[in-house]
């Protein structure tokens, strides 16, 4: 997207130069300490079903056996400036549907809606970070079961254009790269011919591509084309890197598979991003509203004679939205009119997006403007104003308008349109404060935290997503002090306390420093018998997925200054609120859940007096139950809350930030729910809704937060 089977791999895989040089003791201590927080969160859900709540959802099917042609005549190729399928001219009318943004139970539902729209091809990225969240930990189950997704495409007679990366962009954290790449020492050059990087790509593709081979069209599968990298011409011009990827893909997939690139439809981006002499087809993308045919004419200059069928591999049906913006909208009639301009000239097209879906967990990406500090994180929703909405709804003007155009040019009659899936509002859900985050963290055991003279990035702590806590002590001046953190990614909440003034001491909220609005903070005069303790909770809001600053580490990335002097001797702790793909720690501590409930109850009794004291906003967990009679899709409205992360039955449905907007409601697909009692828990980072409730509603809502001066609208 342009913004302008589970097993453990042996550590011996790959060359020595390709292996990470991480601090093993550091990562081990992070995981041990992190389990304290994870155990607490699990205890909230202890009276629900005892399943690994952050484990991947089960596969909907094992990969179906693919039919192979007995006479070997299945062939997809390019000739005479046309696509040819089994010896006949073929027009691609496709759309992006990303398997990792929709629950597996709904893959077939969304694909059927795409087929009813008139699509004959599905395009999807492969997200490396979903499949290898830690080096050597491979996941191809649940929402990461791409092979079941490909089998469903085959079953529904939908072809596939597979975008294997390794970089994908797509408003996805770090453009699909695993965050552990950022912890390699010395630092590697992403998206480059740096051998330390390409060796890791070689190892990853050496695992992925042999599994993909059986799904190629020539082998009886649905994959007709495979994309190399993504919009590289908008980033660099390292041709050695691109040729390396082509050679590697050919090694695993064969010389007869159609490889392609996608780049913006300008001479500069095509000169940088195409791969001359590599027999790689160059496709283009461009803004909806641009005249497509001059761009297709330019495209021909970057393909071999007779090898340039006009293809817009990303025809934008909508646009992305960042937190703090008004939700992007694209007019249905306008979009349909420009789609027809392509199809009327016998061009091929892929709708980006046909169905957007949801950035569950912490996988949403981010962009920058003019510099690295102009940071713009993406919403949890990836609705994209696409014709198939986030919840799968198709009863909308855009779906109808695009379908009418496609029907004119489709080689086969369109299938009937499925009705919208039923939604249900389960009403108001009362919550109660379960514990403060600082109740969970044992400040008396700082020796158990990771120690360093200077703050370390989250990735070096072994913490890829979520939060990190940084703690240090200092001696204050008599009239107060000034705090400065020149580089923090992305949002730091600052707290002060007196560590040696008794057990009733509580970290006091002082202020917030953000990447996009880095300010000095006055630390108030506080009487402590000894040094003051500075605690900084840093939130990772999503790594950059596009542009020159993609090497986007998280946490405190500079010295911390008190009155202009660097503060040293730090203790650090990763705060894991685990993603969909990381369940190993959960499995190991499930047996201890009941014991931890009892411990939590005992602690709450001791803290009754303290909890009566009114305190400043603090990060805290809230939880409650609601009853489901019939399991249907719903949305959880968090209007009135500030900012945090929400979980349903232990499943991380994503970040919320209604105080900033525009997204008020988080989508809850029916497969997450169950008949009977269901549990909702949220980590609120600032101030709770005074009513201490959330509401289950039937509709999305993108009207929260202050109005923005910017909206992408056509």
C-alpha positions in Angstrom: 0.0 0.0 0.0 1.4 3.4 -1.0 1.1 6.1 1.6 1.8 9.1 -0.7 2.0 -25.4 10.9 3.7 -24.2 14.1 7.2 -25.4 14.8 10.5 -24.3 16.2 13.4 -23.9 13.8 16.8 -25.1 14.9 19.1 -22.2 15.8 21.6 -23.6 13.4 19.4 -22.7 10.4 21.1 -20.0 8.3 24.7 -18.8 8.1 26.4 -17.6 11.2 26.4 -14.0 9.9 22.6 -14.2 9.6 22.0 -15.1 13.3 21.0 -12.5 15.7 23.4 -11.3 18.2 21.0 -10.5 21.1 21.6 -10.4 24.8 20.2 -13.8 25.8 20.2 -13.1 29.6 18.5 -9.8 28.9 15.7 -11.4 27.0 15.2 -14.2 29.5 14.9 -11.8 32.4 12.4 -9.7 30.4 10.2 -12.8 29.8 10.3 -13.9 33.5 9.4 -10.5 34.8 6.8 -10.0 32.1 4.9 -13.0 33.2 3.9 -11.2 36.4 1.8 -8.8 34.3 0.5 -11.5 32.0 -0.5 -13.7 34.9 -2.5 -10.8 36.3 -4.3 -10.2 33.0 -5.0 -13.9 32.7 -6.5 -13.9 36.2 -9.2 -11.4 35.0 -10.4 -14.1 32.6 -9.9 -17.1 35.0 -13.5 -17.9 35.3 -14.0 -18.1 31.6 -12.9 -21.0 29.4 -9.5 -22.3 30.2 -7.9 -21.9 26.8 -4.6 -20.1 26.0 -6.4 -16.8 25.5 -3.7 -15.3 23.3 -3.0 -18.4 21.3 -3.7 -18.3 17.6 -7.3 -19.2 16.7 -7.6 -22.7 15.4 -7.1 -23.4 11.7 -10.4 -23.7 9.8 -9.0 -26.5 7.7 -5.9 -28.3 6.7 -4.7 -27.3 3.3 -6.8 -29.1 0.8 -5.2 -31.4 -1.7 -4.8 -29.4 -4.9 -5.7 -30.9 -8.2 -2.8 -31.2 -10.6 -3.5 -31.3 -14.3 -2.7 -34.7 -15.7 -1.4 -33.4 -19.0 0.5 -30.5 -17.4 -1.2 -27.8 -19.5 -2.0 -25.4 -16.7 -0.1 -22.2 -17.6 -0.3 -18.5 -16.8 1.9 -16.2 -18.8 2.3 -12.8 -20.5 2.5 -12.3 -24.2 1.2 -9.8 -26.8 0.7 -7.3 -24.0 -2.0 -9.5 -22.5 -2.3 -12.0 -19.7 -2.9 -15.6 -20.9 -4.4 -18.4 -18.8 -4.3 -21.9 -20.3 -3.8 -20.4 -23.8 -6.6 -17.9 -23.7 -6.6 -14.1 -23.0 -7.4 -13.3 -19.4 -8.2 -10.1 -17.7 -7.4 -9.7 -14.0 -10.2 -8.1 -12.0 -8.9 -8.6 -8.5 -8.9 -7.2 -5.0 -6.8 -7.2 -1.9 -8.1 -9.3 1.0 -5.5 -9.8 3.7 -5.8 -13.1 5.6 -4.1 -11.6 8.7 -6.8 -8.9 9.1 -9.8 -11.2 9.2 -10.4 -14.1 11.6 -10.1 -17.5 9.9 -13.7 -18.4 10.6 -14.7 -15.4 8.3 -12.2 -16.0 5.5 -14.7 -17.8 3.3 -17.4 -15.3 4.1 -15.2 -12.4 2.9 -14.0 -14.3 -0.2 -17.6 -15.1 -1.2 -18.4 -11.4 -1.0 -15.4 -10.5 -3.1 -16.5 -13.1 -5.7 -20.0 -11.6 -5.7 -18.4 -8.2 -6.4 -17.1 -9.7 -9.6 -13.5 -10.4 -8.6 -11.7 -13.3 -10.2 -8.4 -12.8 -8.3 -7.4 -12.2 -4.7 -4.2 -10.3 -3.9 -2.6 -10.6 -0.4 0.6 -9.8 1.3 2.6 -12.3 3.4 3.4 -10.7 6.8 6.8 -12.0 7.9 6.3 -10.6 11.4 3.1 -12.6 11.9 4.8 -15.8 11.0 8.1 -15.3 12.8 7.5 -13.0 15.8 10.7 -14.2 17.4 13.7 -15.5 15.4 13.2 -19.2 14.8 9.6 -19.3 16.2 7.5 -20.1 13.2 3.7 -19.8 13.2 1.4 -21.0 10.4 -1.7 -21.6 12.5 -4.9 -19.8 13.1 -4.9 -16.3 11.7 -1.4 -17.0 10.3 -2.5 -20.2 8.4 -2.0 -18.7 5.0 -2.1 -22.2 3.4 -5.7 -22.7 4.5 -6.5 -19.3 3.1 -4.9 -20.2 -0.3 -6.9 -23.5 -0.2 -10.1 -21.5 0.3 -9.3 -19.4 -2.7 -8.8 -22.6 -4.7 -12.1 -24.0 -3.5 -14.0 -20.8 -4.5 -12.3 -20.7 -7.9 -10.4 -17.5 -7.1 -6.9 -16.9 -8.4 -4.2 -15.4 -6.2 -1.5 -12.8 -6.6 0.8 -13.4 -3.7 2.9 -10.5 -2.4 5.8 -12.2 -0.5 7.7 -9.1 0.5 9.9 -9.3 2.5 8.7 -5.7 2.8 5.0 -5.2 2.4 4.1 -1.7 3.7 0.3 -2.2 4.0 -0.1 0.0 7.1 1.2 -3.0 9.0 3.8 -2.8 11.8 7.3 -2.2 10.4 6.0 -3.0 6.9 5.8 -6.7 7.8 9.4 -7.0 9.0 9.8 -8.8 12.4 10.7 -6.3 15.1 13.6 -8.5 16.2 15.5 -7.4 13.1 15.9 -4.0 15.0 17.8 -5.8 17.8 20.5 -7.2 15.6 23.9 -5.8 16.5 25.5 -4.1 14.6 22.4 -2.6 13.0 21.4 -4.1 9.7 20.2 -2.2 6.6 16.6 -3.1 5.9 15.5 -3.2 2.3 19.1 -3.3 1.1 21.8 -5.6 -0.2 23.5 -5.7 3.2 24.5 -9.4 3.6 23.4 -9.4 7.3 19.9 -8.5 6.0 19.7 -10.7 2.9 21.0 -13.7 4.8 18.0 -13.4 7.0 15.6 -13.0 4.0 17.3 -16.1 2.4 16.5 -18.1 5.5 12.9 -16.9 5.8 12.1 -17.4 2.1 13.9 -20.8 2.3 11.1 -21.7 4.8 8.1 -20.0 3.2 8.6 -20.5 -0.6 8.9 -24.3 -0.6 5.6 -24.4 1.2 4.1 -22.0 -1.4 5.3 -24.0 -4.5 2.4 -26.5 -4.3 -0.1 -23.6 -4.6 1.4 -22.3 -7.8 -1.0 -22.3 -10.8 1.2 -24.6 -12.8 1.0 -27.2 -9.9 -2.7 -27.1 -9.7 -3.0 -24.2 -7.2 -4.5 -20.7 -7.4 -1.3 -18.5 -7.4 -0.8 -16.9 -10.9 1.7 -14.2 -10.0 4.2 -13.5 -7.2 5.2 -10.0 -6.2 8.8 -9.1 -5.2 9.2 -6.4 -2.6 6.7 -3.5 -2.7 7.0 0.0 -4.2 10.7 0.0 -3.8 11.1 2.9 -6.2 9.5 5.1 -3.6 12.3 4.1 -1.2 15.6 3.4 -2.9 17.5 2.2 -6.0 19.5 -0.7 -4.7 19.3 -2.9 -7.8 21.6 -5.5 -6.3 19.0 -6.1 -3.6 16.2 -6.5 -6.1 18.2 -8.9 -8.3 19.0 -10.9 -5.2 15.3 -11.3 -4.4 14.5 -12.3 -8.0 17.3 -15.0 -8.0 16.1 -16.3 -4.7 12.4 -16.5 -5.8 13.4 -18.2 -9.0 15.4 -20.8 -7.1 12.4 -21.8 -5.0 9.5 -21.2 -7.4 11.0 -21.9 -10.8 11.8 -19.9 -13.9 8.3 -20.0 -15.4 6.4 -18.3 -12.5 5.3 -14.8 -13.3 7.1 -12.4 -10.9 6.1 -8.8 -10.7 6.8 -5.5 -9.0 4.5 -2.7 -8.0 5.6 0.9 -8.2 4.0 4.4 -8.4 3.2 5.5 -11.9 6.0 8.0 -12.3 9.2 7.8 -14.3 11.4 8.2 -11.2 9.7 5.5 -9.1 9.7 3.1 -12.1 13.3 3.7 -12.9 14.3 2.9 -9.3 11.9 0.1 -8.5 11.8 -2.0 -11.7 14.2 -4.9 -12.4 15.5 -4.8 -15.9 16.9 -8.0 -17.4 15.3 -10.1 -14.7 12.2 -11.0 -16.7 10.0 -9.4 -14.0 6.7 -7.8 -15.0 6.4 -4.1 -13.8 2.9 -3.2 -12.6 1.9 0.3 -11.5 -0.3 2.1 -9.0 -1.6 5.6 -8.9 -4.1 7.8 -7.2 -7.8 7.3 -8.0 -8.7 10.2 -10.1 -5.5 10.1 -12.3 -6.0 9.3 -16.0 -4.8 5.7 -16.1 -3.9 5.4 -19.8 -0.9 7.8 -19.9 0.5 5.9 -16.9 -0.1 2.5 -18.6 1.8 4.0 -21.7 4.7 4.8 -19.3 4.5 1.4 -17.8 5.3 -0.2 -21.3 8.7 1.6 -21.3 9.7 -0.5 -18.3 8.6 -3.9 -19.6 10.0 -6.0 -22.4 8.2 -5.6 -25.8 4.9 -7.5 -25.7 5.2 -8.0 -22.0 3.2 -5.0 -20.6 -0.5 -5.7 -20.2 -1.9 -2.6 -18.5 -2.4 -3.4 -14.8 -3.1 -1.2 -11.9 -2.1 -3.5 -9.0 -3.4 -1.1 -6.4 -6.6 0.8 -7.5 -7.5 2.7 -4.3 -11.2 2.2 -3.3 -10.6 4.3 -0.2 -7.7 5.4 2.0 -6.1 4.9 5.4 -6.9 7.0 8.5 -4.5 8.0 11.3 -5.5 8.7 14.9 -6.5 12.3 15.2 -7.8 12.6 11.6 -11.3 12.6 10.2 -12.2 9.2 8.8 -11.1 9.1 5.1 -13.9 8.8 2.6 -14.0 8.3 -1.2 -17.1 8.9 -3.2 -18.7 5.8 -4.6 -19.6 7.2 -8.0 -16.2 8.8 -8.4 -14.4 5.6 -7.6 -16.6 3.6 -10.0 -16.1 6.0 -12.8 -12.3 5.7 -12.7 -12.5 2.0 -12.4 -14.5 2.0 -15.6 -11.8 4.0 -17.3 -9.4 1.1 -16.8 -11.8 -1.7 -17.7 -13.3 0.0 -20.7 -9.8 0.0 -22.3 -9.3 -3.7 -21.6 -7.0 -2.9 -18.7 -6.6 -5.2 -15.6 -7.1 -4.0 -12.1 -6.7 -5.0 -8.4 -8.9 -3.1 -5.9 -6.9 -1.9 -2.9 -8.8 -2.7 -0.7 -11.7 -5.0 -1.6 -12.0 -5.8 2.1 -9.8 -3.9 4.6 -10.5 -5.8 7.9 -9.0 -5.1 11.3 -5.5 -4.5 12.8 -6.1 -6.8 15.8 -3.6 -6.7 18.6 -0.7 -4.3 18.1 -0.1 -4.8 14.4 -1.2 -1.4 13.0 1.5 0.6 11.4 2.3 4.3 11.2 3.6 7.0 8.8 5.6 10.2 9.1 5.4 13.5 7.4 8.3 15.8 6.7 10.5 14.3 9.5 10.7 11.4 11.9 8.9 13.3 14.7 5.9 14.0 12.4 4.5 10.7 13.5 1.0 9.4 12.5 -0.1 6.1 13.9 -2.9 4.1 12.1 -6.2 3.2 13.6 -7.1 -0.3 14.8 -9.8 -0.4 12.2 -8.6 -1.0 8.6 -12.1 -0.5 7.1 -10.4 1.7 4.5 -13.8 2.8 3.2 -13.6 -0.3 1.0 -16.6 -1.8 -0.7 -16.6 -4.8 1.8 -16.7 -3.1 5.1 -14.6 -4.1 8.2 -17.5 -6.3 9.4 -18.1 -7.7 5.9 -21.1 -5.6 5.1 -21.8 -5.1 1.5 -25.1 -3.2 1.6 -23.5 0.1 0.7 -23.3 2.5 -2.3 -19.6 1.7 -3.1 -20.1 -2.0 -3.3 -23.1 -1.6 -5.6 -21.4 1.0 -7.8 -18.3 -1.0 -8.3 -20.2 -4.2 -8.9 -22.3 -2.6 -11.6 -19.2 -1.5 -13.5 -17.5 -4.9 -13.1 -20.6 -6.7 -14.3 -20.2 -4.9 -17.7 -16.7 -6.4 -18.3 -16.8 -9.7 -16.4 -16.3 -12.8 -18.6 -18.7 -14.7 -16.4 -22.0 -13.9 -14.8 -21.7 -12.5 -11.3 -22.8 -14.6 -8.3 -25.5 -13.4 -6.0 -24.6 -11.0 -3.2 -24.7 -12.4 0.3 -26.7 -10.4 2.9 -25.0 -8.6 5.6 -24.0 -10.6 8.7 -26.4 -10.0 11.6 -25.1 -7.7 14.3 -26.3 -7.5 17.9 -26.1 -4.9 20.6 -25.6 -6.6 24.0 -26.1 -3.3 25.8 -24.2 -1.6 28.7 -21.4 -3.6 30.3 -20.5 -2.4 33.8 -16.8 -2.6 34.6 -14.9 -2.4 37.9 -11.3 -1.4 38.5 -9.4 -4.6 39.0 -6.0 -3.2 39.7 -3.6 -0.4 38.8 -0.7 -1.3 36.6 1.5 -0.3 39.4 -0.1 -2.8 41.7 1.0 -5.5 39.3 4.6 -4.3 39.0 6.7 -5.0 42.1 8.7 -1.8 42.6 10.6 -3.4 45.6 12.2 -5.9 43.2 14.0 -3.5 40.9 17.1 -5.7 41.1 15.1 -8.2 39.1 14.6 -5.7 36.2 17.1 -5.3 33.4 19.9 -2.9 34.5 21.7 -0.5 32.1 23.7 2.7 32.5 21.5 4.2 29.8 17.9 3.5 28.6 17.7 0.7 26.1 15.3 0.3 23.1 12.3 -2.0 23.7 13.6 -4.4 21.1 16.8 -4.9 23.0 14.7 -5.7 26.0 13.1 -8.5 24.0 9.9 -6.5 24.0 8.5 -6.3 20.5 5.0 -4.8 21.2 3.1 -3.1 23.9 4.8 -1.1 26.6 8.1 -0.7 28.5 8.7 0.8 32.0 11.9 2.7 32.7 12.9 3.5 36.3 15.7 5.5 37.8 16.4 7.5 41.0 17.7 11.1 41.2 18.4 13.8 43.6 16.2 16.8 43.0 17.0 20.5 43.4 15.2 22.4 46.2 13.0 24.3 43.8 12.0 21.5 41.5 13.6 20.1 38.3 13.1 20.0 34.5 12.8 16.7 32.6 13.8 16.3 29.0 13.8 13.2 26.8 14.9 14.3 23.3 13.9 11.0 21.6 11.0 8.9 22.8 9.0 6.4 20.6 6.2 6.9 20.9 4.4 8.1 24.0 5.8 8.4 27.5 3.8 8.9 30.7 6.0 10.3 33.5 5.5 9.5 37.2 7.3 10.5 40.4 7.5 8.8 43.8 9.6 8.6 46.9 10.9 5.0 47.0 11.9 4.9 50.7 9.0 6.7 52.4 7.0 3.7 53.4 4.8 1.1 51.7 2.0 3.6 50.9 4.0 5.5 48.4 2.3 5.7 45.0 3.7 6.9 41.7 2.2 10.3 40.9 1.4 11.2 37.3 3.4 14.3 36.2 2.8 14.6 32.5 3.2 13.1 29.0 5.9 13.4 26.4 5.2 12.3 22.9 7.2 11.7 19.7 5.1 14.3 17.8 5.0 16.9 20.6 8.2 16.6 22.6 8.1 19.1 25.5 10.0 19.8 28.7 8.2 18.7 31.9 8.5 20.5 35.2 9.0 18.0 38.0 7.3 19.5 41.1 9.0 19.9 44.4 8.3 16.8 46.4 9.7 16.1 49.8 11.4 12.8 50.0 13.6 11.4 52.7 16.1 10.3 50.1 16.2 10.3 46.3 13.2 10.7 44.1 12.1 7.9 41.7 11.3 8.7 38.1 9.1 6.1 36.4 8.4 6.4 32.7 5.9 4.2 30.9 6.5 4.2 27.2 3.9 3.0 24.7 4.7 1.6 21.3 1.9 2.9 19.0 3.0 1.0 15.9 6.2 1.0 13.9 6.6 3.0 10.7 5.7 1.0 7.6 6.7 3.5 4.9 9.3 6.0 4.1 13.0 6.7 4.9 12.7 6.3 8.7 11.5 2.7 8.7 14.2 1.6 11.1 11.8 2.5 13.9 12.9 1.3 17.3 10.6 1.9 20.2 11.1 3.1 23.8 13.5 5.7 25.1 16.1 6.2 22.4 18.2 8.9 23.9 19.6 10.0 27.2 17.1 11.3 29.8 18.1 14.7 31.2 17.3 16.3 34.6 18.1 19.9 34.6 20.3 19.4 31.6 22.3 16.6 33.0 22.0 13.0 31.8 20.3 10.6 34.2 22.0 7.2 34.4 21.6 3.8 36.2 18.3 2.6 34.7 16.1 -0.4 35.5 13.8 -1.5 32.7 10.8 -3.9 32.4 8.9 -5.0 29.3 5.1 -4.9 29.9 3.7 -7.6 27.6 0.1 -7.6 26.6 0.7 -10.4 24.1 -0.4 -10.5 20.5 -2.3 -13.1 18.6 0.8 -15.0 17.7 2.6 -15.3 21.0 1.2 -17.9 23.4 4.1 -19.8 24.8 4.3 -17.9 28.1 0.5 -18.2 28.5 0.6 -21.9 28.2 3.2 -22.2 30.9 1.3 -20.3 33.5 -2.3 -21.3 33.0 -2.1 -23.8 35.9 -1.3 -20.9 38.3 -4.3 -18.7 37.4 -6.5 -19.7 40.4 -3.6 -19.2 42.8 -3.0 -15.7 41.5 -6.7 -14.8 41.9 -6.4 -15.6 45.6 -3.2 -13.5 45.8 -4.9 -10.6 44.1 -7.8 -10.8 46.5 -5.5 -10.7 49.5 -3.6 -7.7 48.1 -6.9 -5.8 47.4 -7.8 -6.2 51.1 -4.6 -4.7 52.2 -5.0 -1.8 49.8 -8.5 -0.7 50.7 -7.3 2.3 52.7 -5.0 3.4 49.9 -7.6 3.0 47.2 -9.9 5.5 49.1 -7.3 8.2 48.4 -8.1 10.2 45.2 -5.2 10.0 42.8 -4.2 11.5 39.5 -4.9 9.5 36.3 -3.1 6.2 36.3 -2.8 3.2 34.1 -5.3 0.6 35.4 -7.1 -2.6 34.4 -10.9 -2.6 34.4 -13.0 -5.7 33.7 -16.7 -6.9 33.6 -19.0 -9.5 32.2 -21.8 -9.6 29.7 -24.2 -12.3 28.7 -24.6 -13.5 25.1 -27.8 -15.4 24.2 -27.1 -15.6 20.4 -23.6 -15.1 19.2 -23.4 -12.3 16.6 -20.9 -9.7 15.5 -20.9 -6.6 17.7 -18.9 -3.5 18.4 -17.6 -2.2 21.8 -18.1 1.5 22.2 -15.4 3.1 24.3 -16.8 6.6 24.1 -16.0 8.4 27.3 -12.8 6.5 28.0 -9.3 8.0 27.2 -6.8 5.6 25.7 -5.7 2.0 26.1 -6.0 -1.6 24.9 -9.2 -3.8 25.0 -9.6 -7.6 25.3 -12.7 -9.8 24.8 -12.4 -13.2 26.3 -8.6 -12.7 26.4 -8.4 -11.8 22.7 -6.7 -8.5 22.0 -9.2 -6.6 19.8 -6.8 -3.6 19.5 -6.0 -0.1 20.7 -8.6 2.5 21.6 -8.2 6.3 21.7 -11.6 8.0 21.6 -10.3 11.1 23.3 -8.2 11.7 20.1 -10.5 10.0 17.6 -11.9 9.4 15.2 -12.5 5.7 16.1 -15.0 5.2 19.0 -15.9 1.6 18.6 -13.8 -1.6 18.2 -15.1 -4.4 16.0 -15.8 -7.7 17.8 -16.3 -10.6 15.4 -18.7 -13.3 16.5 -16.1 -16.1 16.7 -14.5 -14.3 19.6 -17.7 -14.6 21.6 -19.5 -17.6 23.2 -23.0 -18.2 24.5 -23.3 -17.4 28.2 -20.9 -15.2 30.1 -18.2 -13.2 28.2 -15.5 -11.1 29.7 -14.2 -7.7 28.7 -11.0 -6.2 30.1 -9.3 -3.0 29.2 -6.1 -1.3 30.2 -6.9 2.4 30.5 -3.8 4.5 30.5 -5.3 7.8 31.7 -8.8 8.5 33.0 -11.6 6.0 33.1 -15.1 6.7 31.9 -16.9 8.1 35.1 -19.7 5.6 34.5 -17.2 2.7 34.5 -19.0 1.1 31.6 -18.6 0.2 27.9 -21.5 -0.5 25.6 -22.0 -3.3 23.0 -23.6 -1.7 19.9 -24.5 -2.7 16.4 -22.6 -0.1 14.3 -19.1 1.4 13.8 -18.6 5.0 14.9 -15.8 7.2 13.6 -17.0 10.5 15.2 -14.9 10.7 18.4 -12.1 13.1 19.3 -11.5 16.7 18.2 -12.3 17.6 14.6 -9.3 17.5 12.3 -8.2 20.0 9.7 -7.1 17.1 7.4 -9.2 14.4 5.8 -8.4 12.4 2.6 -11.5 12.8 0.6 -12.3 12.5 -3.0 
